[in-house]
Amino acid sequence: MSEYFEIAYAAAAKRLCLFTGTGFSKALTENKVPGWQELLENVCENHADNSALKDILFPADTAKPLHLEEAAQVVELDLLGNNKNLHETIAKIISGFPASGEIKHAKSFLSGRSFRIVTTNYDKIAEELIGTDCLSLSPGLPVPKSNSRAKVYHIHGSIDAPSQMVVTANDYFKFMHSESYFSRKLSTILHESTVVILGYSLGDANLKSILNEYTRFMKTNTLGSNIFFVSRSRVDQPIIDYYANCYGIRVIDDTTIETFFQKLEKHYPEAERVLQRSLRSIEKVLKDGRTFKDSFLKMEDSFYEVVSALSAKGYSLEDTKAVKMFDKIVTKKQELCLESGAWEQYEHLASWLIILGSLLDIKGRSLEDTYLEAVKYSMEHMSQEKRLGYSWQAFKIWSSRWGTIRASNRTMIKAFILEKSINRDARNIVSVC
């Protein structure tokens, strides 16, 4: 079980939002779509009146004198002197790149599932792959009133309305300080959806600015972290910790966009199958005081199903009834570990505690005591060596996934284990930075 089930569950529940940047379009066109700097260099080379403008703005051997949006402002001034329009020029360049390459899994998901895309891209490549039953929304164009399987919100504008594209420093200033339909819609989508960021750099300033409001909402509403960042390269643990703490982002690294969609498609059928059952079950447990069946809790996927259903229903992990439910679940899981030959239950318990520790900061919440006692129980019933009565697989899970737990939770667990347990393996794991 993995984060992909959560994302697939959100898609099945029609509350998945893909937040896409330039890297998304590059991945869907065999890297042919130009990056932002490449685009401006193209304009300088082929449309600027000043032949030295490219070397001035983008020197080969020294740092760039201006940020890219400021450089775009300079390029716009140059083109205006030659009676050319920067926005229209960019729109013509961008429109010449159709989808291509080995993208069958991306195309399969985009053409067959329900979701929303929020993008800073100007191109229409996503719409091309989505096909029918898609609404494309952009500033400067009428807002459609009909429903559709997929919607694409071009918050920085699109090639359909070049004059409204956010390109220059002035454009960015207006975008960040305006109260428009798109800024309000962006806020709503981020709050109501499971968000997956594709095709961005973690250091992207615009991305950080857009996510600030979502981050404030998340920290005051204990819904857990419903935002994922997919990186094609490996991300070091200190960076993962930083983004989890500051922005509530869970990182899925070393993953291409096509691989992401491949894994998402793999988990989607199961998520779709259990969706309605899990939504009904969570209501019965929280509202009617019912309990989950042992046969359900014996399955590894059941915990992820419960967490996803809570989020889909808008329940907080801090809700009193939810906390009591988790108390019962963890207690029952420990009892199931005692059954003869139930080694997989120790593995499940370790996985469940780790994913909960990655979802939200636990210290100071009413979940804290239950969580810590369960962690201690799990760690004291594992072993690095194959010993009778101890789970070797549970040790492997704790050891390999310890770093996915939020830094604040790792600190809390470490202090608790070092004080309360003499188990050597447990103490060794929590002592890893």
N, C-alpha and C positions, 0 to 999 in steps of 0.2 A: 504494500500500500504506500502511496506517496501523495505529494501535493497535487499531482495530476488528477486524482480522484476529486479533490475539492474543486478544482477548476472545471472538470467535466461535469460535476454536480451542478455548479453554477450555470453552466451552459444549458444543461437539461432543464433547469428551473427558469431559464430565460432571464438571467441576471448576470451574464458575463459581459465585461467590457474589455476590449483590447485597446491599449493606449500605444499608438504606433508612431515611430519616428523614421528618419531617413533610412536607417539600417533595415527596416521592414521592407521598404520598396526595393532596396538594393538586393535583398535576399530573394525577392520574387522576380528579379530581372537579370539574374546572373551578374550582379554587381554593376550593371550598366547605368543605372540612374545616378547622376552626379551628386556628390555630397555638397554641403552648403558652400564651402570654399571653392570646390571644383566648379560649381555653378557660376559663382562670381568671376572666377578666372576665365571661364568660357566667355562671359559677357565682355570682360575687358579685352580679350584677344580678338573677338569677332565683331564687336559693336561699339566699343568706346572710341571717342574722338582722340583722346590722349594715348598715344601708342606706348607710353611709359607707365601707364596707370597700374598695370598688373605688377610690375616690379616694385612700384612704390608701395602698394598696399600689401603685397605678398612677397617680400624679399626672400630669396633662397637661403641666405646665410645668416640672417638676423631675425630677431623676433618681430612679429607683425606689429605695426604701430597702432592699429585700431582693432577693436572687437569686430566680428564679422558683420553685425547689424550696422555698426558705424561705417565700416568699409562699404556696405551696400548703399548707405546714404551718399557717400562720395561718388560712387559709380552712378547713382541716379542723377546727381548734379551734372556729371559729365554727359550723360545721354540727353538730358534736357537741352543742353547747349547745342546738340545736333538734331533736335526735334524728334527724339526717340523716347520711348516709354519703357522704363526698367521692368515694371510689372508685366507688361505684355510680352516683352522680350523673354523673360523667364518662363512665362506660361507656354510660349511656343517651344522652347527648349525641352521643358518637362514633358510635354504632351507626346514626344516622339519615342517613348519607351514602353512597349507592351510587355505583359508578363511573359516570362520564358524560363527555361531550365527545368531541373528535376524538382518539381514542387507539387507532386501528386497528392501528398498528404495535406499540405496547406490548401490546395484547391478543393480537395474532398471536404474538409471541414468548412471552409468559407462558403462553399456552394450548397451545403446541406444542413447547416445548423442555425439556430437563432442566437443573435448576439448584437452588441453595438460596438462600433469602433469610434474612438476619439483620436483624431490624428492632427499632427502639425504639418503633414505632408500636403503639397498642393496637387499631386497627381491623382488619377482615378484608377490606379492599378487594383486596389482592393475591390472597387465596384466591378471591375472587369472580371475578377475571379468569383465574386459573389454571384453574379449573373442576375437572374430575375428575382423579383420580390425584394428589392433593395431600394431604400431611399437615401439619396445623397444630399446632405444639407451643408450649406456654406453661406457665410455673410455676403450680403448683396443680392441674394436670391430669395424668392418667396419660400416660406416654411410650409412644407407639405402637411396636410391635416390627416392623411390616411395612415393606416398601420402597415407594417411590413415585417418580414422575417428578420431582416438585418437593416441597420441604419448606420450611416457613416457621417460623423460630424467633423467637418474640416474647420477646426477652430481658428486656424491661421489663414483661412481662405482656400480657394481651389482655382484650378485653371478655367473653371466655368465662369468665374467673375474676377479677372485679374486685378482690377482696380482695388478690390477689397483684400488682396493677399497681404499678410504681414511680412514685410521684407526688410524695410529700413529701420533705423533707430527710432524715427518718428512713429512708424507703424507699431513697433513694439511698445512704445510708451503709451500710445492710445489703447492698445490691446490690454495692457496690464492695469490701466486705470479707468477702464470703461465698464459700465454695468449694462450688458447687452443680453439678448436672448441666449447667446452662446455661452457667455460666462456663467449665467444662471443655470443653464442646462448642464454645463460641465460640472458644476458643484453638485447638482442633483445626481448625476450619473455616478460620480465618484463615491457619493455617500451610500447609494443604493446597490452598488454592484461589487462583485469580485473583479478586481482590476489586474490585468496582466500587461506589463510594460514590455514592448517588443521594439527592437531597433533603435534604442537610445544608449547613450553612454551614461553611466551612473553619475558622472561629473557634470552633466548637462545643466547649465544654469536655468534655462527655461523650464526644464522638467521639474527641478527643485521648487521653483517659484509656483508652478501650477499645483504641486502636491502639498504646499504649505497648509492650505485650508483643509484639505483632507486629513492631514496629520493632526491638526488641532481637534477636528471632529472625532477622530479615532481615539485620541487620548482621553477624551471626556465621555466616550460611549464605549463600554467594555464589550465590544463585539468581536474582539480578537483581530488579528492582522489579516485583512482580506486583500492585500496587495502584493503582487509578485513581480520580480524583475528577472527577465531571462537574459543571460549574458552568454555570448558565444565563446568567451574565454573564461579561464579560471579566475575566481575572485578570492583574494586572501582573507583569512578569518577576521583580522582587525577591521577590514573594510565592510565585511558582512555584518559585524557587530555594530558598526557605526550607523549603517543604513537601517538596521532593525531598530536601534534605539531612537534615532532622530526622525525617521520617516515611517516607521512601522512596515518596512519592506522586507519580504522574505526573498532571498536570492536563489535562483536556479541557475547555476553556472555551468560552463563547459557544455553548452547546448545550443545548437543552431536552431534557427526558426523552423526549418523543415523537420528537424528531430522533435522539436516541441510539439508540433501538430501531429506528428506520428504517434507520440506517446499519449497525447490528448485523445486522439481517435481511438486508441486501444482501450482507454478507460471509459469512454463515453457510453457504450452499450450497458455496462453494469450500472453506471450512475443513473441513466435513464430508467433502467429496470426498477431500481429501488426508490426512486424519487417519491412517488406518491405514498408508498408504504411508510417511508421514513417520516414524511410530513404528518401523516395521520398518527403514527406512533408517538412522535414527540409531543403532540397535543394531548394525547391520552395520558402520557406520563406526567407532564407538567400541570395540566388542568384537572385531570381526573384522579391523580394519585396512583396510577397504575405503575407497574415495574416491567422492565424488559425481561423476556424469557431467557433462561440459561442457554438455550440453543442459539439464540441470537448473539448473546455476549461471548459465546465461545468462538465466534468468527472474528478474525483480525479486522475485517473491514467495518465491523459494527460501530466502533468508536468514531471513525471518520465520517460514517453515515450520520451519527448523532450530532457531531460538531457542525457538519454541513447543514443539517436540517435546522439546528438552532439559528444559524446565521440566516438561512432562507426565510425563517419565520420572524426574524427581527428580535430574537431573544438575546439578552446580554449573558455572557459567561458569568457575570457577577450576580445575576438574578438569584434570589434566595432559593427558588424552586430548582433552578439549574444547578446550583451548588449542591443541594441535597441529592439531586439526581446523580451528579458525579461522585458524591460520597458513596452512594449505593453501588454504582457501577464499579468503582475501584475496589470496594469491599468484596463484591461478588467475584470480581476477576481474581482476587487473591484466593478466595475459596476454591475457585475452579483450578487454580494452580496446584491444589492439594490432591486432586484426583489422580488416580493411578495412570501413569504414562502420559500425563498432560504437559509434556515439556513445551509444547507450542504455546501454552498459556503464559508461561514466563516470558517468552519472546514477545507475545502480543502486549503484555503489560509494560515491558520496557519501551516498546514502540509508542504506545499510547501516552506514556508519561513524557517522552521526548517531544512528541508533536504538540502536546499541550504547553510544554515549556517554550516552544518556538512561537506559539500563537500570541501570548500576551505576557506582560510583566506580572508575576504572581505575588511578589513580596508586598505585604500590606493588605492584600485582598483576603476575603473570607475563604478562598480556596487554599490558602497557604499551608495550614496545618495538615489538611488531608493530603495535599500534594507531597509535602515533605515526608510524611510517614510512609506513603506509597513508594516513593523513591527509595527510601531506606530499606523497605521490605524487598523491593526488586533487586537492589544492589547486593543485599545480603544473601540472596538466593541465586547468585551467579558465580561463575568461577572461570578464570582464564585457562585453567587446566581442566581436563575431563575428570571430574570428581563425582562420585555417587551422591545424588540428592541435590546437585547444583546444575544450573543451566549454563552450558558453554555458549550457546547461541545468544542468550540474553547478554552475556558479557560482550560478545562481538558487536551487538547492536549498540550498547552503551558506549563502547570504545570508539566505534566508527562514526556515530552520530552525536557524540557529546558536543561537538562544535556547532551543531545546528540549533542548540538551545540558546536563547537570548543570554547575553553576557550577564545581565543583572540576575537572572535565574541561576546561572552557573555559579556565580558568587555566593548566592544564598544557599544553594545545595552544598557547595563545598564546605561552608561554615557549619552547616547542620551535620553533614557526614563526619567531618573531622571531630566534632564534639560528641556525636551520639553513637558512632559505629567504630568497631575495631577491625572490621573486615578489610583485609589488606588490598584486595582487588578494587573495592569501592573507593578506598582512600587514594589509590594510585590513579584511578580515572578522574576523580574530581580535582586532583592536583595538577592535571594537565592544563596549561593556559588556554 
